[in-house]
Amino acid sequence: MADGTLAAVDEVPWERVVSEVGRGPAGELRRGLRRLVRKGRQATEEDACEPFERLSYGYSMRATGDGAALATVLLPVLVALAGDPELGCRTSFVDDLVGLHEEVAGARPEDVDAGWREAWERHAPAIGALLVDPDPAVRREALGLAGGIGGLLERWREEKDPAVRLTVLLALGTAAAESADAGAAERVRAVAEEVLRTGAPVMRAAAVHAWAAFEPRVAVEESELLVEVVCDPDARFEDVWYAPGVQGAFTREDVARWSAQLFEDEPRTQLGFALRLLAEARRTGNAPVCREMLDAVWQVLVVLPSAAAVLLPLAGALLADPDDGVRYRAVHLLAVLGAQAAPYAEELAALVDDPGEAWLLEGSVGDHARWALARIGDQRALPGLVERLCAPYRGAWSRGYVMGDPRLPEVEEVLAPLGRYAETLVPEVRAALAEGGGSGPLTGTFLRVLAAWGPAAAPALPEVVALLGDARYAREAVNALLAMGPAARSAEPAVRGCGLLGEPADHHWVAWACWRLGGDREAALRSVGAEMASAEEPYLGPIRLLGEFGPAAAPYAERVRRVMAHGGDWARPRAAMALWSITGEAEPSASVLEGCLTDVAEGGDSCGLFFEALRALARIGTVSPEARSLLRTVRDSDRRLSTYRDYRAFLDDELIRSAIDEVLALDARPSEG
């Protein structure tokens, strides 16, 4: 067969693909394919990729100079490579054929090369033969060429190899989910029902997956079966469980993870499922399944606060687990729970130097243990904390992570809540600010931390003032000075001439900041007022700054009213707060702010706006009975009040719930009616 494949390579009209070749001439691609074929059974997946790395468009449907697409020109050789039984990496080319077939199926007719369909039909017998190839791996990979549910059902009837039948079953479920044909879905359902009645245990679990792909309720109904099969020590998943388009067989932990994902829309069911698998995995010492199920319960905890009751003691018990990945996940779970994890402070303190890591996840067990202690408010987190937080940024300006996975928080999120320990931490922050001449990757971050610490950050005044001349950091430096209060008044002349003055739009803000540091109040009001008056509606203007002047800003009250009445979602609450500050009257500002609470109360996700309205209501100092009832409903709901689905969900939820409690403690305001 090698000779025939080499002939197919040589017969490609290489001169027709020159315009598509990116990093090397067409002759190099030809020679690379010949080398690949000569390797025969020794050829690897990497070998299969190497020749085509020279192409700038892959198997492009884009027309070349003479009107033919590269995919059309190369189709004969791809078919030959896929069908060559002497080629070790032939499944790569089967996968390429499937990809091209799917691309054409989803493309507009005008986007497909005119010669493609004719070329495909010409090679259809050889392509179809891949579905009945002697090699089970080729038959599995070729299922995407079966022609939809009808072709897959034919393969289901004729296929005898369990390792291929299971893949066909899963492919049927996916195809039914993508089909609008109710009759076709019914035929797939009949197959799944039959397998559930008569199949071997692993095949029955696969039937649940296939059926749940188009009828998700089935996973909940058959959750007991999934638990039973995944926990069955005799189940040999690696022998038969392959998924279309996925390299390699699924292991027990793979099936456990994939099964837990079936319940993503049913978090309480997902929690119960994962806990049962986790208990069995702990009993048998199966660390990979433990890790996967800890990931599953973590995803539940991100959305359901009530899950903490069962997960807190579980995570505490796993702090001593011998597996690094298990300890890592347990510590992270305790860290996000914050003060609730206080009973495990001793165990966490013993782990601050634990170097254990989890594959592809950020930081060490010790890093997360240190953060957990910081969240609890335990001083044992402090020694070396700033240095450890800086370490990932040495020689880099950012970190790498996947949102949604367990990961380390941002430096600011660790340090900002530790203002009570500022006396200990400020010297380390000052040293970090001075590092690199005050121009390191964390300069802005440390300025925001100092601002959060307020007057306690005053010893860092020299380092902050030194950054006023750098336009990159001047605004954050000014904010840090403002937070320091009277101790920073000596910096007012430096602020007046800071780097922000190069931007005219910032002049009014600098004037306001100078006033807050002891400068001319009237000059600041004139500057801010002029900017507000000149702003074209619906531009918000410096409305927050204007509100800081209180009754003195009365000449601009009407403009503020217009913004409150006609501004956007974020403009209206800010205008309401400013109007209250100017007039001293709760209405109509409080009603506008209470109107910003409705979306979240009804299950919406405008949590940022909700929080801003709560903070403003807390300053006004009254709340209506209707808003009080609404806030009790939100407070009692079992959901994270955040749009995030990682550690930030916990931080947001804590802030918002604290703000709810503050507003609920206010005096009642009579109802409008």
C-alpha positions as MATLAB code, in Angstrom:
seq = 'MADGTLAAVDEVPWERVVSEVGRGPAGELRRGLRRLVRKGRQATEEDACEPFERLSYGYSMRATGDGAALATVLLPVLVALAGDPELGCRTSFVDDLVGLHEEVAGARPEDVDAGWREAWERHAPAIGALLVDPDPAVRREALGLAGGIGGLLERWREEKDPAVRLTVLLALGTAAAESADAGAAERVRAVAEEVLRTGAPVMRAAAVHAWAAFEPRVAVEESELLVEVVCDPDARFEDVWYAPGVQGAFTREDVARWSAQLFEDEPRTQLGFALRLLAEARRTGNAPVCREMLDAVWQVLVVLPSAAAVLLPLAGALLADPDDGVRYRAVHLLAVLGAQAAPYAEELAALVDDPGEAWLLEGSVGDHARWALARIGDQRALPGLVERLCAPYRGAWSRGYVMGDPRLPEVEEVLAPLGRYAETLVPEVRAALAEGGGSGPLTGTFLRVLAAWGPAAAPALPEVVALLGDARYAREAVNALLAMGPAARSAEPAVRGCGLLGEPADHHWVAWACWRLGGDREAALRSVGAEMASAEEPYLGPIRLLGEFGPAAAPYAERVRRVMAHGGDWARPRAAMALWSITGEAEPSASVLEGCLTDVAEGGDSCGLFFEALRALARIGTVSPEARSLLRTVRDSDRRLSTYRDYRAFLDDELIRSAIDEVLALDARPSEG';
ca = [
       0.000    0.000    0.000;
       2.951    2.338    0.635;
       3.736    2.435   -3.078;
       0.166    3.415   -3.872;
       0.228    6.138   -1.220;
       3.535    7.466   -2.542;
       2.014    7.529   -6.010;
      -0.928    9.536   -4.655;
       1.525   12.017   -3.137;
       3.385   12.343   -6.432;
       0.181   12.780   -8.434;
      -0.868   15.911   -6.536;
      -0.529   18.921   -8.868;
       1.793   20.714   -6.469;
       2.184   23.683   -8.743;
      -1.487   24.512   -8.055;
      -0.955   24.984   -4.297;
       2.036   27.315   -4.425;
      -0.101   30.341   -3.544;
      -1.270   28.607   -0.365;
       2.167   27.667    0.942;
       3.274   29.795    3.854;
       6.656   28.829    5.305;
       8.142   26.654    2.597;
       7.796   25.690   -1.044;
       5.323   23.072   -2.192;
       8.217   20.716   -2.887;
       9.023   20.628    0.848;
       5.469   19.567    1.642;
       5.728   16.822   -0.945;
       9.046   15.578    0.438;
       7.636   15.692    3.965;
       4.705   13.506    2.987;
       7.012   11.027    1.262;
       9.144   10.788    4.423;
       5.978   10.222    6.427;
       4.807    7.372    4.196;
       8.228    5.689    4.301;
       8.067    5.620    8.110;
       5.090    3.324    7.776;
       3.892    1.887   11.070;
       6.494    3.946   12.953;
       4.834    7.223   11.892;
       3.314    9.140   14.819;
       0.651   11.824   15.221;
       3.456   14.375   15.459;
       4.879   13.113   12.181;
       1.465   13.608   10.578;
       1.310   17.258   11.655;
       4.829   18.245   10.598;
       4.450   18.421    6.792;
       1.279   20.479    6.983;
       2.766   23.028    9.378;
       4.203   24.564    6.200;
       0.729   25.544    5.043;
      -0.600   28.932    6.097;
      -4.263   27.924    5.739;
      -4.338   24.216    6.561;
      -6.785   22.304    4.341;
      -8.310   25.546    3.127;
     -11.541   25.866    1.163;
     -10.188   29.199   -0.050;
      -9.570   29.213   -3.775;
      -5.975   29.225   -5.024;
      -4.710   31.070   -8.066;
      -6.405   28.784  -10.597;
      -9.717   28.611   -8.744;
      -9.239   25.261   -6.945;
      -9.238   25.055   -3.147;
      -6.299   23.502   -1.374;
      -8.639   20.987    0.289;
      -9.874   19.850   -3.121;
      -6.347   19.529   -4.490;
      -5.146   17.512   -1.488;
      -8.249   15.319   -1.051;
      -6.852   12.369   -3.075;
      -3.697   12.164   -1.001;
      -5.646   12.555    2.271;
      -7.868    9.631    1.282;
      -4.809    7.566    0.391;
      -3.088    8.357    3.695;
      -6.241    7.570    5.691;
      -6.713    4.273    3.897;
      -3.114    3.046    4.106;
      -3.035    0.135    6.616;
       0.767    0.367    6.762;
       0.724    3.937    8.114;
       0.929    4.268   11.881;
      -0.715    7.695   12.063;
      -3.539    7.123    9.588;
      -6.245    8.055   12.114;
      -4.949   11.626   11.969;
      -5.911   11.776    8.314;
      -9.260   10.113    8.983;
      -9.856   12.906   11.484;
      -8.887   15.461    8.823;
     -11.435   13.997    6.430;
     -14.127   14.143    9.109;
     -13.249   17.763    9.811;
     -13.496   18.719    6.147;
     -16.781   16.854    5.791;
     -18.251   18.704    8.791;
     -16.909   22.045    7.592;
     -18.603   21.650    4.222;
     -21.844   20.486    5.860;
     -21.984   23.673    7.922;
     -20.866   26.075    5.197;
     -22.903   28.174    2.804;
     -22.841   26.729   -0.737;
     -21.062   29.802   -2.072;
     -18.257   29.278    0.437;
     -17.438   25.772   -0.797;
     -15.039   25.250   -3.710;
     -16.982   24.356   -6.853;
     -14.882   21.243   -7.440;
     -15.100   19.896   -3.897;
     -18.333   17.924   -4.092;
     -17.329   16.221   -7.335;
     -13.964   15.281   -5.845;
     -15.635   13.937   -2.705;
     -18.070   11.828   -4.734;
     -15.196   10.452   -6.795;
     -13.495    9.179   -3.638;
     -16.704    8.207   -1.820;
     -16.090    4.428   -2.063;
     -12.646    4.713   -0.460;
     -14.005    7.118    2.173;
     -16.933    4.835    2.950;
     -14.564    1.889    3.304;
     -13.064    3.537    6.367;
     -16.287    2.798    8.249;
     -15.680   -0.953    7.826;
     -11.889   -0.873    8.026;
     -10.285   -3.825    9.865;
      -8.730   -1.415   12.369;
     -11.217   -0.542   15.158;
      -9.452    2.794   15.765;
     -10.062    3.793   12.143;
     -13.729    2.732   12.335;
     -14.219    4.838   15.462;
     -12.528    7.877   13.977;
     -14.516    7.564   10.749;
     -17.950    7.707   12.412;
     -18.262   11.354   11.446;
     -18.384   10.166    7.835;
     -21.367    7.865    8.449;
     -23.906   10.353    7.109;
     -26.015   11.206   10.163;
     -28.342    9.124   12.294;
     -29.286    6.715    9.499;
     -25.672    5.811    8.807;
     -24.852    5.536   12.509;
     -27.799    3.216   13.098;
     -26.492    1.013   10.299;
     -23.085    0.938   11.964;
     -24.779    0.075   15.281;
     -26.506   -2.924   13.702;
     -23.384   -4.213   11.966;
     -20.595   -3.375   14.416;
     -19.509   -6.207   16.732;
     -16.515   -4.727   18.574;
     -17.675   -3.346   21.979;
     -15.002   -0.620   21.860;
     -16.524    0.648   18.607;
     -20.169    0.016   19.515;
     -19.896    2.245   22.577;
     -18.490    5.056   20.443;
     -21.322    4.587   17.929;
     -23.829    4.802   20.798;
     -22.373    8.089   22.018;
     -22.281    9.438   18.463;
     -25.957    8.565   18.085;
     -26.799   10.626   21.168;
     -24.890   13.620   19.837;
     -26.518   13.302   16.427;
     -30.000   13.122   17.972;
     -29.280   16.248   20.014;
     -28.317   18.100   16.831;
     -31.231   16.802   14.737;
     -34.618   18.448   14.322;
     -36.107   15.131   13.175;
     -38.291   13.787   15.984;
     -38.520   10.408   14.297;
     -34.751   10.031   14.161;
     -34.461   10.915   17.853;
     -37.116    8.296   18.632;
     -35.033    5.612   16.887;
     -31.998    6.597   18.945;
     -34.102    6.531   22.105;
     -35.178    2.982   21.290;
     -31.533    1.928   20.977;
     -30.632    3.532   24.307;
     -33.608    1.906   26.056;
     -32.631   -1.501   24.739;
     -29.049   -1.099   25.941;
     -30.267    0.005   29.380;
     -32.304   -3.199   29.649;
     -29.831   -5.702   28.278;
     -26.355   -4.195   28.011;
     -23.221   -4.808   30.027;
     -22.688   -2.334   32.907;
     -20.277    0.016   31.118;
     -22.429    0.002   27.985;
     -25.499    0.838   30.109;
     -23.683    3.850   31.550;
     -22.800    4.919   28.017;
     -26.481    4.596   27.068;
     -27.331    7.096   29.817;
     -24.814    9.524   28.368;
     -26.111    9.043   24.845;
     -29.750    9.464   25.844;
     -29.038   12.421   28.125;
     -27.405   14.240   25.209;
     -30.895   14.942   23.826;
     -33.046   14.344   26.928;
     -31.066   15.645   29.958;
     -33.647   14.436   32.510;
     -32.527   10.857   31.849;
     -29.246   11.488   33.665;
     -31.114   12.413   36.846;
     -33.433    9.419   36.542;
     -30.501    7.050   36.029;
     -28.028    8.632   38.454;
     -28.065    5.502   40.637;
     -26.934    3.420   37.686;
     -24.084    5.827   36.932;
     -22.908    5.686   40.554;
     -23.073    1.892   40.538;
     -21.103    1.520   37.313;
     -18.429    4.118   38.054;
     -17.854    2.559   41.479;
     -17.795   -1.001   40.113;
     -14.194   -2.246   40.563;
     -14.690   -4.721   37.714;
     -15.700   -2.066   35.186;
     -12.945   -1.778   32.555;
     -13.574    1.622   31.006;
     -10.162    1.771   29.330;
     -11.037   -1.275   27.234;
     -14.182    0.072   25.577;
     -14.957    3.718   26.353;
     -13.933    5.952   23.479;
     -15.647    9.189   22.488;
     -15.869   10.594   18.956;
     -13.108   13.092   18.294;
     -11.284   12.359   21.579;
      -7.785   10.861   21.539;
      -7.376    7.736   23.644;
      -9.699    5.728   25.842;
     -11.571    7.126   28.819;
     -10.396    6.071   32.273;
     -12.600    5.616   35.318;
     -11.864    9.181   36.420;
     -12.699   10.475   32.932;
     -16.097    8.790   33.021;
     -16.653   10.040   36.572;
     -15.934   13.621   35.489;
     -18.067   13.393   32.364;
     -20.916   11.823   34.315;
     -20.864   14.595   36.918;
     -21.097   17.134   34.106;
     -24.433   15.636   33.091;
     -25.925   17.289   36.193;
     -24.626   20.813   35.640;
     -28.205   22.116   35.501;
     -29.122   20.133   38.621;
     -26.442   21.195   41.135;
     -27.965   19.418   44.117;
     -28.070   16.152   42.186;
     -24.527   16.803   41.019;
     -23.419   17.338   44.617;
     -24.982   14.102   45.828;
     -23.539   12.156   42.884;
     -20.036   13.545   43.354;
     -20.044   12.991   47.125;
     -20.956    9.329   46.712;
     -18.181    8.782   44.187;
     -15.778   10.720   46.362;
     -16.564    8.576   49.403;
     -15.938    5.388   47.433;
     -12.746    6.777   45.917;
     -11.427    7.683   49.368;
     -12.264    4.197   50.610;
     -10.377    2.552   47.761;
      -7.550    5.082   47.602;
      -8.403    6.199   44.068;
      -6.775    9.646   44.024;
      -7.634   10.488   40.378;
     -11.367   10.024   41.012;
     -11.033   12.007   44.266;
      -9.515   14.901   42.346;
     -12.215   14.834   39.679;
     -15.032   14.743   42.202;
     -13.493   17.561   44.237;
     -13.576   19.602   41.047;
     -17.240   18.676   40.650;
     -18.243   19.656   44.193;
     -16.240   22.869   43.828;
     -18.384   23.801   40.823;
     -21.487   23.198   42.953;
     -20.159   25.289   45.829;
     -19.564   28.174   43.411;
     -23.322   28.417   42.827;
     -24.883   26.976   46.012;
     -23.838   28.484   49.375;
     -25.695   25.708   51.209;
     -23.188   23.154   49.917;
     -20.642   24.536   52.379;
     -22.284   22.671   55.269;
     -21.229   19.281   53.913;
     -18.082   20.334   52.042;
     -16.384   22.196   54.886;
     -15.731   19.115   57.065;
     -14.902   17.064   53.982;
     -12.228   19.538   52.884;
     -10.876   19.674   56.415;
     -10.509   15.896   56.487;
      -8.668   15.928   53.141;
      -5.965   18.348   54.281;
      -3.905   15.339   55.337;
      -4.439   13.377   52.112;
      -1.199   11.984   50.664;
      -2.076   13.127   47.123;
      -0.867   16.625   46.230;
      -3.802   17.294   43.908;
      -6.349   16.314   46.559;
      -4.730   18.512   49.227;
      -4.494   21.387   46.756;
      -8.223   21.275   46.018;
      -9.170   20.843   49.673;
      -7.104   23.860   50.722;
      -8.526   26.004   47.935;
     -12.044   25.036   48.959;
     -11.345   26.131   52.525;
      -9.739   29.352   51.308;
     -12.785   30.467   49.343;
     -15.008   29.764   52.349;
     -13.064   32.347   54.326;
     -14.089   32.743   57.957;
     -16.097   29.506   57.844;
     -12.777   27.643   57.617;
     -11.520   29.019   60.963;
     -11.877   25.626   62.735;
      -9.098   24.300   60.460;
      -6.621   27.132   61.039;
      -4.087   24.854   62.772;
      -4.067   22.359   59.925;
      -3.788   25.161   57.377;
      -0.887   26.765   59.234;
       0.948   23.441   59.053;
       0.665   23.546   55.249;
       2.009   27.041   54.447;
       5.296   25.573   53.212;
       3.741   22.577   51.423;
       5.222   22.543   47.878;
       2.587   20.173   46.491;
       0.976   21.212   43.216;
      -1.950   20.163   41.041;
      -1.405   19.483   37.358;
      -2.220   22.530   35.208;
      -3.474   24.512   38.202;
      -1.797   27.594   39.606;
       0.246   27.837   42.783;
       1.172   25.346   45.469;
      -0.700   23.858   48.400;
       1.250   26.254   50.614;
       0.213   29.295   48.564;
      -3.450   28.428   48.943;
      -3.029   27.598   52.643;
      -1.473   31.019   53.211;
      -4.380   32.681   51.437;
      -6.857   30.627   53.491;
      -5.229   31.872   56.693;
      -5.359   35.447   55.390;
      -9.064   35.047   54.669;
      -9.623   33.773   58.194;
      -7.641   36.698   59.611;
      -4.915   34.506   61.093;
      -1.568   36.312   61.510;
       0.333   33.176   60.584;
      -0.414   34.113   56.979;
       1.729   37.263   57.208;
       5.384   36.154   57.281;
       6.648   36.186   53.711;
       3.173   36.871   52.322;
       4.093   39.834   50.104;
       7.151   38.043   48.765;
       5.136   34.951   47.881;
       2.522   37.063   46.142;
       5.199   38.798   44.103;
       6.993   35.587   43.102;
       4.838   34.710   40.050;
       5.531   38.165   38.616;
       9.314   38.017   38.795;
      10.353   38.635   35.213;
       6.738   38.608   33.990;
       3.848   41.054   33.768;
       1.025   38.571   34.167;
       0.119   35.053   35.217;
      -1.427   32.210   33.283;
      -4.594   30.481   34.445;
      -7.995   29.238   33.293;
     -11.005   31.156   34.547;
     -13.316   28.857   36.468;
     -10.542   26.559   37.691;
      -9.200   26.726   41.242;
      -6.507   29.404   41.117;
      -4.750   31.986   43.225;
      -6.497   35.314   43.768;
      -5.103   38.592   42.532;
      -2.536   40.196   44.828;
      -4.884   43.071   45.606;
      -7.644   40.684   46.666;
      -5.349   39.039   49.208;
      -3.832   42.178   50.709;
      -6.620   44.761   50.589;
      -8.694   43.103   53.371;
      -5.635   42.986   55.694;
      -5.668   46.637   56.722;
      -5.612   45.687   60.400;
      -2.115   44.293   59.791;
      -0.891   47.259   57.775;
       1.780   48.126   60.333;
       3.410   44.763   59.610;
       2.819   44.730   55.863;
       3.457   48.344   54.805;
       7.271   48.033   55.014;
       7.168   45.045   52.646;
       4.852   46.868   50.252;
       7.135   49.920   50.307;
      10.086   47.732   49.407;
       8.085   46.095   46.615;
       7.065   49.514   45.265;
      10.663   50.700   45.223;
      11.781   47.558   43.391;
      12.523   48.228   39.750;
      12.511   51.968   40.260;
       8.797   51.968   41.068;
       7.851   50.597   37.663;
       7.195   46.921   38.239;
       4.251   44.756   37.152;
       2.558   45.209   40.542;
       3.029   48.952   41.024;
      -0.598   49.796   40.279;
      -1.744   46.864   42.391;
       0.201   47.978   45.457;
      -1.113   51.522   45.111;
      -4.655   50.163   45.199;
      -3.770   48.074   48.249;
      -2.461   51.162   50.041;
      -5.666   53.008   49.145;
      -7.669   50.162   50.701;
      -5.633   50.401   53.903;
      -6.404   54.108   54.267;
      -4.634   56.127   57.007;
      -2.655   53.041   58.076;
      -0.757   53.261   54.764;
       0.653   56.734   55.581;
       4.259   55.483   56.109;
       4.349   54.777   52.352;
       3.801   58.469   51.550;
       7.298   59.018   50.019;
       6.990   56.071   47.611;
       3.509   57.153   46.542;
       4.467   60.794   45.971;
       7.417   59.644   43.859;
       4.963   58.042   41.418;
       2.894   61.187   40.793;
       5.074   62.118   37.849;
       4.383   58.839   36.031;
       1.165   59.120   34.016;
       0.715   55.335   34.205;
       0.323   55.391   37.965;
      -0.527   59.002   38.850;
      -4.277   58.452   39.261;
      -3.838   55.444   41.537;
      -1.132   57.288   43.462;
      -3.521   60.187   44.054;
      -6.228   57.778   45.226;
      -3.782   56.273   47.721;
      -2.919   59.745   49.027;
      -6.589   60.655   49.390;
      -7.189   57.476   51.387;
      -4.332   58.343   53.760;
      -6.273   61.377   54.934;
      -4.673   64.311   56.815;
      -1.272   62.578   56.855;
      -1.023   63.165   53.089;
      -1.860   66.891   53.054;
       1.758   67.783   52.473;
       1.471   66.097   49.055;
      -1.117   68.619   47.765;
       1.416   70.760   45.809;
       2.821   67.613   44.167;
      -0.662   66.465   43.210;
      -1.424   69.877   41.704;
       1.447   69.383   39.266;
       1.162   65.626   38.753;
       1.461   63.760   35.459;
      -2.306   63.720   34.924;
      -2.304   67.409   34.028;
      -1.059   66.512   30.577;
      -4.610   65.307   29.823;
      -7.172   68.160   29.842;
      -9.974   65.766   30.716;
      -8.267   65.114   34.059;
      -7.906   68.732   35.180;
     -11.189   68.819   37.064;
     -10.350   65.545   38.831;
      -6.962   66.856   39.923;
      -8.622   70.054   41.197;
     -11.072   67.953   43.224;
      -8.248   65.797   44.624;
      -6.277   68.903   45.649;
      -9.311   70.176   47.544;
      -9.621   66.836   49.387;
      -5.973   67.184   50.382;
      -6.567   70.647   51.882;
      -6.561   72.827   48.753;
      -9.031   75.391   47.397;
     -12.604   74.090   47.653;
     -14.179   76.836   45.567;
     -11.694   76.399   42.731;
     -12.383   72.670   42.738;
     -16.148   73.179   42.606;
     -15.818   75.608   39.699;
     -13.685   73.140   37.768;
     -15.919   70.119   38.419;
     -19.089   72.172   37.865;
     -17.820   73.524   34.544;
     -17.043   70.010   33.340;
     -20.488   68.847   34.411;
     -22.230   71.742   32.713;
     -20.340   71.330   29.452;
     -20.846   67.571   29.168;
     -23.211   66.589   26.371;
     -26.109   64.453   27.518;
     -26.480   61.570   28.047;
     -22.812   61.715   29.108;
     -22.708   61.227   32.854;
     -20.043   63.826   33.559;
     -18.152   63.945   36.866;
     -21.356   63.409   38.789;
     -19.770   61.464   41.627;
     -17.252   64.212   42.249;
     -20.014   66.817   42.198;
     -21.886   64.958   44.905;
     -18.864   65.275   47.196;
     -19.498   69.019   47.494;
     -22.923   68.554   49.080;
     -25.277   71.569   49.186;
     -22.601   73.807   47.631;
     -23.296   72.031   44.325;
     -26.963   73.151   44.324;
     -26.576   75.211   41.087;
     -26.058   71.911   39.254;
     -28.911   69.992   40.895;
     -31.232   70.240   37.905;
     -28.645   68.683   35.608;
     -28.217   65.879   38.118;
     -31.991   65.337   38.186;
     -32.050   64.953   34.409;
     -29.335   62.323   34.515;
     -31.208   60.481   37.258;
     -34.419   60.526   35.196;
     -33.032   59.739   31.756;
     -29.560   58.231   32.195;
     -28.525   54.631   31.636;
     -28.543   51.776   34.125;
     -25.317   52.878   35.805;
     -25.862   56.630   35.475;
     -29.169   56.755   37.340;
     -28.016   55.380   40.725;
     -24.897   57.556   40.671;
     -27.018   60.606   39.932;
     -29.442   59.600   42.687;
     -26.602   59.458   45.185;
     -25.287   62.850   44.087;
     -28.747   64.433   44.277;
     -29.255   63.193   47.819;
     -25.864   64.611   48.787;
     -26.798   67.991   47.294;
     -30.377   68.249   48.619;
     -30.223   66.171   51.792;
     -33.629   64.693   50.872;
     -34.125   60.938   50.648;
     -36.662   61.169   47.835;
     -36.674   60.692   44.922;
     -33.137   59.278   45.213;
     -34.005   56.332   47.463;
     -36.809   55.143   45.191;
     -34.519   55.253   42.160;
     -31.916   53.231   44.027;
     -34.467   50.709   45.244;
     -35.535   50.246   41.630;
     -32.005   48.957   40.927;
     -32.584   46.019   43.292;
     -35.390   44.340   41.355;
     -33.367   42.515   38.704;
     -31.266   40.501   41.157;
     -34.319   39.826   43.324;
     -35.987   38.276   40.279;
     -32.985   36.052   39.533;
     -31.047   38.435   37.287;
     -27.284   38.891   37.292;
     -26.803   42.677   37.548;
     -24.919   42.153   40.819;
     -22.564   45.103   40.368;
     -25.437   47.564   39.994;
     -27.237   45.884   42.893;
     -24.208   46.364   45.150;
     -23.753   50.002   44.168;
     -27.399   50.719   44.951;
     -27.051   49.026   48.342;
     -24.038   51.137   49.274;
     -25.895   54.295   48.282;
     -28.991   53.326   50.287;
     -26.801   52.663   53.308;
     -25.497   56.247   53.091;
     -29.001   57.710   52.712;
     -30.009   55.749   55.796;
     -33.583   54.634   55.146;
     -35.299   51.804   53.277;
     -38.919   51.195   52.325;
     -40.886   48.161   53.546;
     -41.113   46.885   49.955;
     -37.349   47.043   49.466;
     -36.790   45.433   52.865;
     -38.970   42.481   51.875;
     -37.197   42.182   48.544;
     -33.776   42.169   50.197;
     -34.821   39.480   52.658;
     -35.782   37.319   49.680;
     -32.358   37.831   48.101;
     -30.542   37.240   51.394;
     -32.375   33.965   51.964;
     -31.801   32.649   48.433;
     -29.411   29.731   48.005;
     -27.248   31.201   45.245;
     -24.001   33.071   44.895;
     -24.603   36.755   44.292;
     -21.998   37.139   41.596;
     -21.568   36.838   37.853;
     -18.265   34.984   38.306;
     -17.782   31.235   38.567;
     -14.446   31.067   40.353;
     -13.081   32.314   43.691;
     -14.404   35.811   42.903;
     -17.943   34.492   43.296;
     -17.262   34.045   47.011;
     -15.705   37.473   47.436;
     -18.614   39.154   45.645;
     -21.172   37.144   47.568;
     -19.660   38.128   50.911;
     -19.566   41.829   50.010;
     -23.121   41.897   48.702;
     -24.595   39.934   51.590;
     -22.826   42.203   54.066;
     -24.289   45.221   52.259;
     -27.762   43.639   52.373;
     -27.470   43.186   56.133;
     -26.377   46.807   56.518;
     -29.390   48.090   54.580;
     -31.803   45.795   56.420;
     -30.607   47.336   59.683;
     -31.683   50.835   58.539;
     -34.754   52.683   59.734;
     -37.904   52.100   57.711;
     -39.108   54.746   55.294;
     -42.843   55.045   54.642;
     -44.077   53.471   51.436;
     -44.745   55.771   48.476;
     -48.368   54.622   48.394;
];
